[in-house]
Amino acid sequence: MQYQSLKEAAWEANMEIPRQRLAIYTFGNVSAIDRAAGVVAIKPSGVPYVDLKPEDMVLVDLDNKVLEGTKRPSSDTKTHTLLYRYFETIGGICHTHSTYAVAWAQAIQPIPNVGTTHADHLTVAVPVTEVMTDEMILGDYEHETGNQILNVFRKENLSPEEVEMILVACHGPFTWGKNAAKAVYNAAVLEELAKMAYLSLQINPLTQPIKKKLVDKHYFRKHGTNAYYGQEY
């Protein structure tokens, strides 16, 4: 019972995936972390959402050792734990196979910032990783998936607190946030951004990214010390 609330948070976040139509059957997973304890609750591998219960969540440590649970943890567990080790401020991670985000990932293209909806959430294009090498694929695949993500953040000097989403080339999206619920929220946002950009480029293939002043206006009215969007509580 020590980690019941952690399991329930992870379960509730996983159940939001089908509610938001971000994945079907068993496509996708969410995890939540107790930072003080170094314990992660994650979806069990291959269990349909319709059958999922809070007690099914598997507890692992940051070295991927199973601490509690009768089922195998998600096959993506090593990706989650690697990101938790390096992105030290995040509290939840979500991976889905949502249609439009996956389409951009399969095309190996970043999602351009072509409108204010995108700018409300981040100032840059949604990044995409490089295609994984054969050596990485044949090695510790899920661990290397995490490395692919980290490589982009290092190369492009991105902050995981400001850019909470990425596309893994030929695979699909990973998102994160301050908790598991925010990670799924970001997955839903990412899918909408992917859809909007796709439709914009279908209507006008010459669509260009919006100008920086408009990006900054929309981003900083929602983020930072001078934000004025929403309510004060």
C-alpha positions as CSV (number, residue, x, y, z in Angstrom):
1,M,0.0,0.0,0.0
2,Q,3.0,2.3,0.3
3,Y,2.9,3.3,-3.3
4,Q,-0.9,3.0,-3.9
5,S,-1.3,6.7,-4.8
6,L,1.6,6.4,-7.3
7,K,0.0,3.4,-8.9
8,E,-3.4,5.1,-9.1
9,A,-1.9,8.2,-10.7
10,A,-0.1,6.0,-13.3
11,W,-3.3,4.0,-13.9
12,E,-5.5,7.1,-14.3
13,A,-3.1,8.6,-16.7
14,N,-2.9,5.4,-18.8
15,M,-6.7,5.3,-18.9
16,E,-6.7,8.8,-20.4
17,I,-4.9,7.5,-23.5
18,P,-8.0,5.8,-24.9
19,R,-10.3,8.5,-23.6
20,Q,-8.4,11.0,-25.7
21,R,-8.1,8.5,-28.6
22,L,-4.4,8.6,-28.6
23,A,-4.0,4.9,-29.0
24,I,-6.0,1.7,-29.5
25,Y,-5.8,-1.7,-27.7
26,T,-2.3,-1.8,-26.1
27,F,-0.6,0.9,-28.1
28,G,1.1,3.2,-25.6
29,N,2.1,3.6,-22.0
30,V,2.4,6.1,-19.1
31,S,4.6,6.1,-16.1
32,A,4.8,8.2,-12.9
33,I,7.7,8.6,-10.5
34,D,8.2,9.1,-6.8
35,R,11.3,11.2,-6.9
36,A,12.1,10.9,-3.2
37,A,12.0,7.1,-3.4
38,G,13.3,6.6,-6.9
39,V,10.3,4.4,-7.7
40,V,8.4,4.4,-11.0
41,A,4.9,3.0,-11.6
42,I,4.4,2.0,-15.2
43,K,1.8,0.2,-17.3
44,P,2.3,-3.6,-17.7
45,S,3.3,-4.8,-21.1
46,G,0.6,-5.8,-23.5
47,V,-2.4,-5.4,-21.2
48,P,-5.4,-3.8,-23.0
49,Y,-6.7,-0.6,-21.5
50,V,-10.1,-2.1,-21.0
51,D,-8.7,-4.7,-18.7
52,L,-6.3,-2.4,-16.8
53,K,-6.6,-1.9,-13.1
54,P,-4.5,0.2,-10.6
55,E,-3.1,-2.9,-9.0
56,D,-1.7,-4.0,-12.4
57,M,0.8,-1.1,-12.4
58,V,4.3,-2.4,-12.1
59,L,6.8,-0.7,-9.8
60,V,10.5,-0.5,-10.9
61,D,13.5,1.4,-9.7
62,L,15.6,3.6,-11.9
63,D,17.9,0.7,-12.7
64,N,14.8,-1.2,-14.2
65,K,14.6,-3.7,-11.3
66,V,11.0,-4.8,-10.7
67,L,10.1,-4.0,-7.1
68,E,6.5,-4.9,-7.1
69,G,4.0,-6.4,-9.5
70,T,3.0,-9.8,-11.0
71,K,3.2,-8.7,-14.6
72,R,6.0,-7.7,-16.9
73,P,6.5,-3.9,-17.1
74,S,6.1,-2.0,-20.4
75,S,8.7,-3.0,-23.0
76,D,9.5,0.8,-23.1
77,T,10.5,0.9,-19.4
78,K,14.2,1.4,-20.1
79,T,13.3,4.5,-22.2
80,H,11.2,5.9,-19.4
81,T,13.9,5.3,-16.7
82,L,16.7,6.8,-18.8
83,L,14.7,10.0,-19.3
84,Y,13.9,10.1,-15.6
85,R,17.6,9.9,-14.8
86,Y,18.6,12.7,-17.1
87,F,15.5,14.9,-17.0
88,E,15.5,15.4,-13.3
89,T,12.5,17.7,-12.9
90,I,9.9,15.6,-14.8
91,G,7.3,13.5,-12.9
92,G,5.6,11.6,-15.6
93,I,6.2,10.2,-19.1
94,C,3.7,9.2,-21.9
95,H,4.3,7.3,-25.1
96,T,1.5,6.8,-27.6
97,H,1.1,5.8,-31.2
98,S,-1.4,8.6,-32.1
99,T,-2.0,8.8,-35.8
100,Y,-0.8,12.2,-36.9
101,A,2.2,12.4,-34.5
102,V,3.3,9.0,-35.7
103,A,2.9,10.1,-39.3
104,W,5.3,12.9,-38.8
105,A,7.7,10.5,-37.0
106,Q,7.5,8.0,-39.8
107,A,8.2,10.8,-42.3
108,I,11.2,11.7,-40.1
109,Q,10.1,15.4,-40.1
110,P,9.9,17.9,-37.2
111,I,6.5,19.5,-36.8
112,P,6.9,23.1,-37.8
113,N,5.5,26.0,-35.7
114,V,3.1,27.4,-38.2
115,G,0.5,28.9,-35.9
116,T,-0.4,30.3,-32.5
117,T,-1.8,27.1,-31.1
118,H,1.6,25.6,-31.4
119,A,3.2,28.8,-30.1
120,D,1.0,28.6,-27.0
121,H,2.9,25.4,-26.0
122,L,6.4,25.8,-27.3
123,T,8.5,28.2,-29.2
124,V,10.3,25.7,-31.5
125,A,9.3,23.0,-33.9
126,V,8.5,19.7,-32.3
127,P,11.9,17.9,-32.7
128,V,12.4,14.5,-34.3
129,T,15.3,12.2,-33.6
130,E,17.7,10.7,-36.2
131,V,17.0,7.2,-37.5
132,M,18.5,4.7,-35.1
133,T,21.6,2.8,-36.4
134,D,21.7,-0.9,-36.9
135,E,24.1,-1.2,-33.9
136,M,21.7,0.6,-31.6
137,I,18.7,-1.5,-32.8
138,L,20.6,-4.8,-32.2
139,G,21.9,-3.6,-28.9
140,D,19.8,-2.4,-25.9
141,Y,17.0,-1.1,-28.1
142,E,14.7,0.6,-25.5
143,H,17.7,2.2,-23.7
144,E,19.0,3.5,-27.1
145,T,15.6,5.0,-27.8
146,G,16.1,7.1,-24.7
147,N,19.6,8.0,-25.9
148,Q,18.2,9.1,-29.2
149,I,15.9,11.6,-27.4
150,L,18.8,12.8,-25.2
151,N,21.0,13.3,-28.2
152,V,18.5,15.8,-29.7
153,F,18.2,17.8,-26.5
154,R,22.0,18.0,-26.2
155,K,22.6,18.8,-29.9
156,E,19.8,21.4,-30.1
157,N,20.4,22.8,-26.5
158,L,16.8,22.2,-25.6
159,S,15.3,22.3,-22.1
160,P,13.0,19.4,-21.1
161,E,11.0,21.9,-19.0
162,E,10.2,24.0,-22.1
163,V,10.0,21.3,-24.7
164,E,8.0,18.5,-23.3
165,M,7.6,16.5,-26.4
166,I,9.6,14.8,-29.2
167,L,9.1,12.4,-32.1
168,V,11.3,9.3,-32.3
169,A,12.0,8.7,-36.0
170,C,10.0,5.9,-37.6
171,H,8.4,5.2,-34.2
172,G,6.3,7.8,-32.5
173,P,5.9,10.5,-29.8
174,F,7.2,10.7,-26.3
175,T,5.9,13.4,-24.0
176,W,6.5,14.3,-20.3
177,G,5.5,16.8,-17.7
178,K,5.5,17.6,-14.0
179,N,3.3,14.5,-13.4
180,A,1.7,11.7,-15.3
181,A,-1.5,13.6,-16.0
182,K,0.5,16.5,-17.6
183,A,2.5,14.0,-19.7
184,V,-0.8,12.7,-21.2
185,Y,-2.1,16.3,-21.7
186,N,1.0,17.0,-23.7
187,A,0.5,13.9,-25.8
188,A,-3.0,15.2,-26.7
189,V,-1.6,18.6,-27.4
190,L,1.1,17.1,-29.6
191,E,-1.5,15.1,-31.6
192,E,-3.5,18.3,-32.3
193,L,-0.4,20.2,-33.3
194,A,0.6,17.4,-35.7
195,K,-2.9,17.3,-37.2
196,M,-3.1,21.1,-37.6
197,A,0.4,21.3,-39.2
198,Y,-0.4,18.5,-41.6
199,L,-3.7,20.1,-42.7
200,S,-2.1,23.5,-43.1
201,L,0.6,22.1,-45.4
202,Q,-2.0,20.2,-47.4
203,I,-4.0,23.4,-48.0
204,N,-0.9,25.4,-48.8
205,P,2.4,23.4,-49.2
206,L,4.3,26.7,-49.0
207,T,3.1,27.5,-45.5
208,Q,5.9,29.0,-43.5
209,P,6.6,29.1,-39.7
210,I,5.0,32.1,-38.0
211,K,7.3,35.0,-37.1
212,K,9.2,35.1,-33.9
213,K,7.3,38.1,-32.3
214,L,4.0,36.3,-32.7
215,V,5.5,33.1,-31.3
216,D,6.9,35.0,-28.3
217,K,3.6,36.8,-27.7
218,H,1.6,33.6,-27.5
219,Y,4.2,31.6,-25.6
220,F,5.0,34.1,-22.9
221,R,1.4,35.2,-22.2
222,K,1.0,31.6,-20.9
223,H,4.5,31.0,-19.5
224,G,7.0,32.8,-17.3
225,T,6.8,35.5,-14.7
226,N,4.7,37.9,-16.9
227,A,2.1,35.4,-18.0
228,Y,-1.5,36.6,-17.9
229,Y,-3.4,33.7,-19.5
230,G,-5.8,31.9,-17.2
231,Q,-6.8,32.6,-13.6
232,E,-4.8,33.2,-10.4
233,Y,-5.5,30.8,-7.6
